Amino acid sequence: MSAVLRIGDMLVAKQMITQEQLNEALVLQKQTGEKLGNILVNLGYLTEEVLLSFLSKQQGLEFIYIKEYELFEDVIKRVPQTFIERHNILPLSYDEKNKLLTVAVPDPFSLFVVEDLKLVTGYDIKPVVALPNEIKENIKKLLVKENTQEVEKMLDEISSDTNIKLETSIESDESLRLAEEEPIVKLTNNIIITAVRKKVSDIHLEPFEKKCRLRYRIDGVAQEESFFPHKIYNSVIARLKIMSKLDVTETRRPQDGRIKMLIDSREIDFRVSILPVVYGEKAVLRILDSSSLALDLSKLGFEQNSLEIIIRAISSPFGLILITGPTGSGKSTTLYSCLSTLNKPEVNILTIEDPVEYILPGITQVNVNAEVGLTFASGLRAFLRQAPDIILVGEIRDSETAKIAIQSALTGHLVFSTLHTNDAPSAVTRLRNMGVDSFLISSTLTLVVAQRLARKICQNCREIYEIPIENLYSLGVTDEMVGGAKSVKLYKGKGCPKCNGGYKGRLGVYEIMELNDEIRELILNNKSDHEIRKAAIANGMSTLRNSAIRRLLAGQITIEEVLRVTVADTSE
């Protein structure tokens, strides 16, 4: 608070605001917790420009106007696009002789962003301050590439053989008619087939006020592929609804469906989600290619000691094993790989999922169907009458499911499931918050695996560079990790026709918490995540950040990926 008061007092001393205005802003700050500067700007006592110019001077930084700079593409490309967009920063110029990159930042106090940028680029960084909206507008202008030519060419080609004129305005009834016509059929198929060949995981079709955007998620990162006119968008959505057997006339509520297509002699499944939004309906297609699914624990990227822990846990006849992480972190693949390892004729394995993503021969799989009352909880209850040995619950979402899963593990079943938590120890608190007693968690939980997927450096275009070890200390790298070396050799991809901006494929980053007597005692005594985490690390658990750092030092991933998929360790 003293630092905030000092800035306020300086503003008064410079007669930029009055003492009464400062007092009013401080009262509002106590009520809202907002930054003092933002409050003064919102009250109209200062302009954002005057405030940033003042704060920049206090921090010894230059305040600039981006319009005074000429922006060059080769300078912009020195910083990964995802970093630019995430932090709203803009590279302005590069001094080759001194390896110095000048970057516009929106906040004079964003030193941590500057440090991260130094790690990501390997350059010295000179931060200058600019108006946030001015930075954002220039980023949008430079990075949002409306690649309409390819789609427009395709539309021209597929329209040439028909009498349909796509230039005309398309109303609802016309959209439904065109959805069955050759141009729209070809366009929709082309979007899907191209995605499969590019090894895309998700297709995003999004309507905006004047255009529709097509994005492909490749290696976990969504990228703009192209834009096409809004006037044919409804027909594309209608075509997807027809293909996935949804109600074509329903546009007011969400719908979910599936599509199965034979592409390049491979049978591909697509999970389709349609969502009403402001300018129409957004569609997301999750691509489920069972032919590319590697259900082998040894090929998921586990380190040898981690793999041994997992094999030991899944070989137990009973207990609860949880896989945690955000959507798209590979939880399903890990679970399926565990089941595939255990799948034998003498073992009765049942799964309940929402929905079943991949069919596993020899395993009984059930889809959740809330409309008929088949939920995770009711399905799990029914499973217990099927004499199962192993049960997979797609996700523990509520108290009822959590308690039945725990009870199943307690009565001699091996139960697998997933939770959405940031790390492995947090799974304990999540179960407690769902109303599961600590003594039950302590008695049944055997293993928690937290995981992320990091993009791999393309082996075809990767290039080596050297970085002083002290530059990596803030990342969590220690002298012991590099054998006391003064510098380390790292890699990054420069981009080539075989990859996607220097990246190709993904690998897992894991945090594996095996429960021992000490951790069970901490859970039993309702100890915090922090204390459980400390005990787990003392017991040999490698954190997500440390796992990612080992990938970095092995030349498999970049500094940017370490920062993107993990957070700094604070409890070691």
Sequence and secondary structure as in RCSB ss.txt:
>XXXX:A:sequence
MSAVLRIGDMLVAKQMITQEQLNEALVLQKQTGEKLGNILVNLGYLTEEVLLSFLSKQQGLEFIYIKEYELFEDV
IKRVPQTFIERHNILPLSYDEKNKLLTVAVPDPFSLFVVEDLKLVTGYDIKPVVALPNEIKENIKKLLVKENTQE
VEKMLDEISSDTNIKLETSIESDESLRLAEEEPIVKLTNNIIITAVRKKVSDIHLEPFEKKCRLRYRIDGVAQEE
SFFPHKIYNSVIARLKIMSKLDVTETRRPQDGRIKMLIDSREIDFRVSILPVVYGEKAVLRILDSSSLALDLSKL
GFEQNSLEIIIRAISSPFGLILITGPTGSGKSTTLYSCLSTLNKPEVNILTIEDPVEYILPGITQVNVNAEVGLT
FASGLRAFLRQAPDIILVGEIRDSETAKIAIQSALTGHLVFSTLHTNDAPSAVTRLRNMGVDSFLISSTLTLVVA
QRLARKICQNCREIYEIPIENLYSLGVTDEMVGGAKSVKLYKGKGCPKCNGGYKGRLGVYEIMELNDEIRELILN
NKSDHEIRKAAIANGMSTLRNSAIRRLLAGQITIEEVLRVTVADTSE
>XXXX:A:secstr
 HHHHHHHHHHHHTTSS HHHHHHHHHHHHHH   HHHHHHHHTSS HHHHHHHHHHHTT  B  GGGS   HHH
HTTS HHHHHHHT EEEEEETTTTEEEEEES TT HHHHHHHHHHH SEEEEEE  HHHHHHHHHHHH    HHH
HHHHHHHHHTTSS  TTS   HHHHHHHTTSHHHHHHHHHHHHHHHHTT SEEEEEE SSEEEEEEEETTEEEEE
EEEEGGGHHHHHHHHHHHTT  TT  SS EEEEEEEEETTEEEEEEEEEEEETTEEEEEEEEE GGG    GGGT
T  HHHHHHHHHHHTSSSEEEEEE  TTSSHHHHHHHHHHHH  TT  EEEEESS  S  TTSEEEE BGGGTB 
HHHHHHHHTTS  SEEEES   SHHHHHHHHHHHHTT EEEEEE  SSSTHHHHHHHHTT  HHHHHHHEEEEEE
EEEEEEE TTTEEEEEEEGGGGGGGT  TGGGTT SEEEEEEE   TTSBTTEEEEEEEEEEEE  HHHHHHHHT
T  HHHHHHHHHHTT   HHHHHHHHHHTTSS HHHHHHH       
